[in-house]
Amino acid sequence: MQKFRVLIFPCGAENALELHDALSRCVNVEVWGASSREDHGRFVFRNYVSDIPYISEAKFLGAFNEVLRKHQVDAVFSDA
């Protein structure tokens, strides 16, 4: 059975780390973290994507969509 892939963005905030803690225990879920800046998320997430443009930048949407396609993400949790 293929795992359901979830991306948490940005992944360094406290609520993102709590989501990681909860979802990473689910056997059918593969958790990914992404961030626009280096933060604590890179130490926590096994699957981590850095260098996402800031959401205010014009190139954000294209870059973010490429991450979703490349890693075949099924769902996104975001507080951005």
Secondary structure, DSSP 8 states (H G I E B T S, - for coil): ---EEEEEES-SSHHHHHHHHHHTT-TTEEEEEE-SS--THHHH-SEEE-----TTSTTHHHHHHHHHHHTT--EEEE--
